Each structure stands twice: as C-alpha cells, then as structure tokens.
Amino acid sequence: MAGLLNNLEKSLNDGKFCFTAELVPPLAASSGRLLEQADQLKGRVEAINVTDGAAAKTTMSSVAAAALLAVNDVEPVLQLTCRDRNRIALCADLIGCAAFGVINLLLLTGDDPAKGDQPEAKPVHDINSTALLTLAKDMCEKGILPNGREIDPPPHFHIGSADVPQRLENRGTPPAITNKINAGTRFIQTQLCYDISLIEAYIGNMGEWGILDRVKILIGVGPVASARSARWMRDNLWGVAIPDPLLRRLEDSRDPKQEGRRICIELIEEMQKIEGVAGVHLMAPGQSAHSIAALLSELGK
C-alpha cells in the first residue's frame, strides 16, 4: 500500500478549522486538465473531493481521478456511489484506491440516471449507502470482505457521508444521519448552505444528540457568480439553502462575482466562531476551479 495521505484526518482530529474543495473530473482521456485544476488548490485546502458521475453525467472515473491526485501528492476525497456498481466492483475499487494511498471516502447513493446525460442507463444499487459505509468500515477494522475473505494487508479509510443542514422537526427523534454515523461515518460534508441561522440550528441539534463528539462536520459553501446562478442552485439542487436577502445583495451589486465571494467569506468567518463547525467544504457548481482559487486568495490561503 502506498504512503497514506491523511492530512485531512489528522487536521480534523487536531481541531484545525479545515478546508476541502470539490472538483468535477473532466471528460478527458488524459490527466492534464484534472491536474491543472488541482494545482490551483494544492496546498491551500486539506483535501480535494473528486465527484463520481455528479448529476449522473459521465466524466473521468472518480477512482482514476483520486489515484491520479494521490500519485501527484494531492490528497483526494474519493466520492463513490452505489448507483453504478455492485458490491464486487465497490470492494475492488476501494481496495485499488487504498493501494494508491487514498484513504478519504465520501460514500453516496448517486444521482438518478434518468436525469443525467445517458437516461437509458440502468442504476445498480446492489447495496445502499449505509451498507456501503458498513462494508468500508469492516474492510478497515476487520480486514474482510462481506463474504469473510481476508484482505491482506487491509486498508485504512477515513469515511465520510453527505448531509443537508436542516432544523429538526421532531426534537425527540435523532437526526437521520445517526444511522450512517453508527455504520462508520467519521466526517460529514454538507450540501451548500448560505443561511447562518440554519447552520447554527443544525449544529445545535447535532450537539444535543451527542453527534459532535462522534463526527467532524464541514459545511458546504462556495462563491456564487450571480443572482441567477444562486436561484438556479436553490431551485434545482436538492437541499441548497440561500436566503432571499443574499439574493437581493447579488441583484443589487455592480460586481456580482465579487459580492458572491464577499458573502462566502462573511459566512466562513461566522462559521469559524460556531463551536462544532469543523471546517467548510467549498463547491462552485457550474464554475471552474479558478473561482474557488480566487476565493481562497481573498481568504489569505
């Protein structure tokens, strides 16, 4: 197994306010564009997520992208979905990535192929994301496949899940993410949320249920290019929270891109004051890595 890239795990465990960023691998049969994007973020964030067929659209494999980053000394977070693989393929991809030193995993269900670029594709869903979490955890802690076969040597994984910040409607019922934490989740990256009051309520609910003692939570945020872009994200990406006052700020601004970065920076500064927020996960749907890099520059990173 290659040397472990575990800066994210160490930094979160040490209590550092961490930054991760998301890249969509290109539809390209070479590494150039991927590495060019990653170079803009390298050394400025703790790790870089590579998406797995986001929006059910074909790109370079997230497994290949994560391995390419790892061999170029960029720490990846491998996003892996249940949509396209049965458990044989999932195990094979996890073991293969571990051999390249990839340890950070964000394990997901996957977007519906019917809404993607090849709608005739059939989803697999041999197991669900919670079962995949258990599978990855057992591969590490027990060193076995689901059928009991021994993995020699076993991998080490730092396992994550996605969540959507929301207020608990029933305070007597634990958050749904609890099941995934019990299955092996150790960090959470959330959907985009630009509502600081919602973030405070979400983190407060997590604290009430003792979840903050068990996982590290990174809140999703990122630069917004325009009011139109913000509306599209709110209307089309499930779980995105963007309050109307922020939309008006973008509408009234002479430089919406700059205003979008300013909004993001203000939110990050506020989140750094909230106990229980372990960091931020930077995403910029429809934009390039340059937009995240520009934001990091304004943050002094």
C-alpha positions as CSV (number, residue, x, y, z in Angstrom):
1,M,0.0,0.0,0.0
2,A,1.3,3.5,-0.9
3,G,2.1,6.0,1.8
4,L,-1.1,7.3,3.4
5,L,-2.3,10.8,2.6
6,N,-4.1,11.6,5.8
7,N,-3.7,15.4,6.3
8,L,-7.5,15.8,6.5
9,E,-8.0,13.2,9.1
10,K,-5.1,14.5,11.2
11,S,-6.2,18.1,10.9
12,L,-9.8,17.4,11.9
13,N,-8.7,15.3,14.8
14,D,-6.3,18.1,16.0
15,G,-9.2,20.6,16.0
16,K,-7.9,22.7,13.0
17,F,-10.6,24.5,11.0
18,C,-10.3,22.7,7.7
19,F,-11.0,23.4,4.1
20,T,-11.9,20.9,1.5
21,A,-12.8,21.7,-2.1
22,E,-14.7,19.8,-4.8
23,L,-13.6,19.1,-8.4
24,V,-15.6,17.6,-11.1
25,P,-13.2,15.3,-13.1
26,P,-13.1,16.4,-16.8
27,L,-14.5,14.3,-19.7
28,A,-10.9,13.8,-20.9
29,A,-8.8,10.8,-21.6
30,S,-5.7,12.4,-20.2
31,S,-4.6,13.7,-16.8
32,G,-3.7,17.3,-17.8
33,R,-6.9,19.2,-17.1
34,L,-7.6,17.4,-13.8
35,L,-4.1,18.1,-12.5
36,E,-4.2,21.7,-13.8
37,Q,-7.4,22.3,-11.8
38,A,-5.9,20.5,-8.7
39,D,-2.7,22.6,-8.9
40,Q,-4.8,25.7,-8.3
41,L,-5.9,24.3,-5.0
42,K,-2.9,22.2,-3.9
43,G,-1.6,23.2,-0.5
44,R,-4.4,25.6,0.1
45,V,-7.0,23.0,1.2
46,E,-6.7,19.9,3.3
47,A,-8.1,17.7,0.6
48,I,-9.9,17.8,-2.8
49,N,-13.1,15.8,-3.5
50,V,-13.5,14.2,-6.9
51,T,-17.1,13.6,-7.8
52,D,-18.5,10.3,-9.1
53,G,-20.7,11.0,-12.1
54,A,-22.3,14.1,-10.5
55,A,-25.8,14.8,-11.8
56,A,-25.5,11.3,-13.5
57,K,-23.2,12.7,-16.2
58,T,-20.2,10.8,-17.5
59,T,-16.8,12.2,-16.6
60,M,-13.4,10.6,-15.9
61,S,-13.9,7.9,-13.2
62,S,-13.6,9.3,-9.7
63,V,-11.5,6.3,-8.8
64,A,-9.0,7.1,-11.6
65,A,-9.1,10.8,-10.7
66,A,-8.4,10.1,-7.0
67,A,-5.5,7.9,-7.9
68,L,-4.0,10.5,-10.2
69,L,-4.2,13.1,-7.5
70,A,-2.7,10.8,-4.9
71,V,0.4,9.9,-7.1
72,N,0.8,13.7,-7.7
73,D,0.9,14.4,-3.9
74,V,-2.6,15.9,-3.8
75,E,-4.8,14.5,-1.1
76,P,-8.1,13.4,-2.5
77,V,-11.5,12.6,-1.1
78,L,-12.9,9.8,-3.3
79,Q,-16.6,10.1,-3.9
80,L,-18.1,6.7,-4.6
81,T,-21.7,5.9,-5.3
82,C,-23.8,2.8,-5.2
83,R,-25.6,3.8,-8.4
84,D,-23.1,2.2,-10.9
85,R,-21.5,-0.7,-9.1
86,N,-22.4,-3.9,-7.3
87,R,-20.6,-4.9,-4.2
88,I,-17.9,-6.8,-6.1
89,A,-17.0,-3.7,-8.0
90,L,-17.3,-1.4,-5.0
91,C,-14.9,-3.6,-3.0
92,A,-12.4,-3.8,-5.9
93,D,-12.4,0.0,-6.4
94,L,-11.9,0.6,-2.6
95,I,-9.0,-1.8,-2.4
96,G,-7.5,-0.4,-5.6
97,C,-7.6,3.2,-4.3
98,A,-6.2,2.2,-1.0
99,A,-3.2,0.8,-2.8
100,F,-2.6,4.3,-4.1
101,G,-2.8,5.8,-0.6
102,V,-6.3,7.1,-1.0
103,I,-8.0,7.0,2.4
104,N,-10.7,9.7,2.4
105,L,-14.1,8.4,1.2
106,L,-17.4,10.2,0.7
107,L,-19.9,7.3,0.2
108,L,-23.1,8.2,-1.6
109,T,-26.2,6.8,-3.2
110,G,-25.7,8.7,-6.5
111,D,-27.9,10.8,-8.7
112,D,-30.7,9.3,-10.8
113,P,-29.5,8.3,-14.2
114,A,-32.9,9.2,-15.7
115,K,-31.9,12.9,-15.1
116,G,-28.4,12.5,-16.5
117,D,-26.7,12.6,-19.9
118,Q,-27.5,8.9,-20.7
119,P,-31.1,8.5,-19.3
120,E,-31.4,5.0,-20.7
121,A,-28.7,3.8,-18.3
122,K,-29.9,1.4,-15.6
123,P,-28.9,2.1,-11.9
124,V,-27.4,-0.8,-10.0
125,H,-28.0,-0.1,-6.3
126,D,-26.9,-3.6,-5.2
127,I,-26.5,-2.1,-1.7
128,N,-27.4,1.3,-0.3
129,S,-25.0,4.0,1.0
130,T,-25.4,2.9,4.7
131,A,-24.5,-0.7,3.7
132,L,-21.5,0.7,1.8
133,L,-20.4,2.5,4.9
134,T,-20.5,-0.7,6.9
135,L,-18.7,-2.5,4.1
136,A,-15.8,0.0,4.1
137,K,-15.6,0.1,7.9
138,D,-15.4,-3.7,8.0
139,M,-12.7,-3.7,5.4
140,C,-10.6,-1.5,7.7
141,E,-11.4,-2.7,11.1
142,K,-11.9,-6.4,10.4
143,G,-9.8,-6.7,7.3
144,I,-12.5,-8.7,5.5
145,L,-14.9,-8.6,2.5
146,P,-18.6,-9.0,3.0
147,N,-18.2,-12.8,2.4
148,G,-15.5,-13.1,5.1
149,R,-12.5,-13.3,2.8
150,E,-9.4,-11.7,4.3
151,I,-7.8,-8.6,2.9
152,D,-4.0,-8.7,3.4
153,P,-3.0,-6.1,4.2
154,P,-6.3,-4.3,5.0
155,P,-6.9,-0.7,4.0
156,H,-7.2,2.3,6.3
157,F,-10.1,4.5,5.4
158,H,-11.3,7.9,6.8
159,I,-15.0,7.5,6.0
160,G,-17.4,10.4,5.3
161,S,-21.1,11.0,4.4
162,A,-23.1,13.8,3.0
163,D,-25.9,15.6,4.8
164,V,-28.2,18.6,4.4
165,P,-28.4,21.2,7.2
166,Q,-31.9,21.4,8.5
167,R,-33.8,22.1,11.7
168,L,-35.2,19.0,13.4
169,E,-39.0,19.0,13.2
170,N,-39.2,16.4,15.9
171,R,-36.7,17.0,18.7
172,G,-37.4,13.6,20.2
173,T,-36.2,11.8,17.1
174,P,-32.4,11.7,16.3
175,P,-31.2,13.1,13.0
176,A,-31.3,10.7,10.1
177,I,-27.5,10.9,9.8
178,T,-27.2,9.0,13.1
179,N,-27.7,5.7,11.2
180,K,-24.7,6.5,8.9
181,I,-22.6,7.5,11.9
182,N,-23.4,4.2,13.5
183,A,-22.3,2.5,10.3
184,G,-18.9,4.1,10.2
185,T,-19.1,7.8,9.2
186,R,-16.4,9.9,10.8
187,F,-16.8,13.2,8.9
188,I,-19.7,14.9,7.2
189,Q,-19.6,17.3,4.2
190,T,-22.9,19.1,3.8
191,Q,-24.9,20.5,0.9
192,L,-24.4,24.2,0.1
193,C,-25.9,26.3,2.9
194,Y,-25.8,30.1,3.0
195,D,-28.1,30.6,5.9
196,I,-26.1,31.1,9.1
197,S,-29.2,30.8,11.4
198,L,-29.9,27.4,9.8
199,I,-26.3,26.3,10.3
200,E,-26.5,27.4,14.0
201,A,-29.7,25.4,14.5
202,Y,-28.3,22.4,12.6
203,I,-25.1,22.3,14.7
204,G,-27.1,22.9,17.8
205,N,-29.3,19.9,17.1
206,M,-26.2,17.8,16.4
207,G,-24.8,18.8,19.7
208,E,-28.0,17.9,21.6
209,W,-27.7,14.4,20.3
210,G,-24.0,14.0,21.0
211,I,-23.2,13.8,17.4
212,L,-20.5,16.5,17.5
213,D,-18.5,14.1,19.8
214,R,-18.5,11.4,17.1
215,V,-18.0,13.2,13.8
216,K,-16.5,16.3,12.3
217,I,-18.8,18.5,10.2
218,L,-17.7,20.6,7.3
219,I,-20.4,23.0,6.0
220,G,-20.8,23.3,2.2
221,V,-20.4,26.8,0.9
222,G,-18.8,28.5,-2.1
223,P,-18.6,31.5,-4.4
224,V,-21.8,32.4,-6.3
225,A,-21.4,34.0,-9.7
226,S,-24.7,35.8,-9.9
227,A,-28.3,36.1,-8.5
228,R,-29.4,34.0,-11.5
229,S,-26.9,31.3,-10.6
230,A,-28.0,31.4,-6.9
231,R,-31.6,31.0,-7.9
232,W,-30.8,28.1,-10.2
233,M,-28.9,26.3,-7.4
234,R,-31.7,26.9,-4.9
235,D,-34.4,25.6,-7.4
236,N,-32.5,22.7,-8.9
237,L,-30.1,21.3,-6.3
238,W,-31.8,19.5,-3.5
239,G,-31.2,20.9,-0.1
240,V,-29.4,24.1,-1.1
241,A,-30.3,27.0,1.3
242,I,-29.9,30.6,0.1
243,P,-31.9,33.2,1.9
244,D,-33.7,36.0,-0.1
245,P,-31.6,38.8,1.4
246,L,-28.5,37.3,-0.1
247,L,-30.2,37.0,-3.4
248,R,-31.0,40.8,-3.2
249,R,-27.4,41.6,-2.4
250,L,-26.3,39.8,-5.6
251,E,-29.0,41.5,-7.6
252,D,-28.1,45.0,-6.3
253,S,-24.4,44.5,-6.8
254,R,-22.4,46.1,-9.6
255,D,-19.9,43.2,-9.4
256,P,-22.0,40.0,-8.5
257,K,-18.9,37.7,-8.6
258,Q,-17.1,39.9,-6.1
259,E,-20.2,40.2,-4.0
260,G,-20.6,36.4,-4.1
261,R,-17.1,35.9,-2.8
262,R,-17.7,38.5,-0.1
263,I,-20.9,36.7,1.0
264,C,-18.9,33.4,1.2
265,I,-16.1,35.0,3.2
266,E,-18.5,36.5,5.7
267,L,-20.2,33.2,6.2
268,I,-16.9,31.4,6.7
269,E,-15.8,34.0,9.2
270,E,-19.1,33.5,11.1
271,M,-18.8,29.7,10.9
272,Q,-15.3,29.8,12.4
273,K,-17.0,31.2,15.6
274,I,-19.5,28.4,15.8
275,E,-18.3,25.6,18.1
276,G,-19.0,22.3,16.3
277,V,-18.2,23.5,12.8
278,A,-15.0,21.7,11.9
279,G,-14.5,23.4,8.6
280,V,-16.0,24.2,5.2
281,H,-16.4,22.3,2.0
282,L,-16.0,24.6,-1.0
283,M,-18.1,23.9,-4.1
284,A,-18.8,26.1,-7.1
285,P,-21.4,24.3,-9.4
286,G,-21.1,25.4,-13.0
287,Q,-17.8,27.2,-12.3
288,S,-14.1,26.3,-12.7
289,A,-11.5,25.6,-10.0
290,H,-10.3,29.2,-10.6
291,S,-13.4,30.5,-8.8
292,I,-12.6,28.5,-5.7
293,A,-8.9,29.5,-6.0
294,A,-9.9,33.2,-6.2
295,L,-12.0,32.8,-3.0
296,L,-9.1,31.1,-1.2
297,S,-6.8,34.0,-2.3
298,E,-9.2,36.5,-0.7
299,L,-9.2,34.4,2.4
300,G,-5.4,34.6,2.5
301,K,-4.9,30.9,1.7
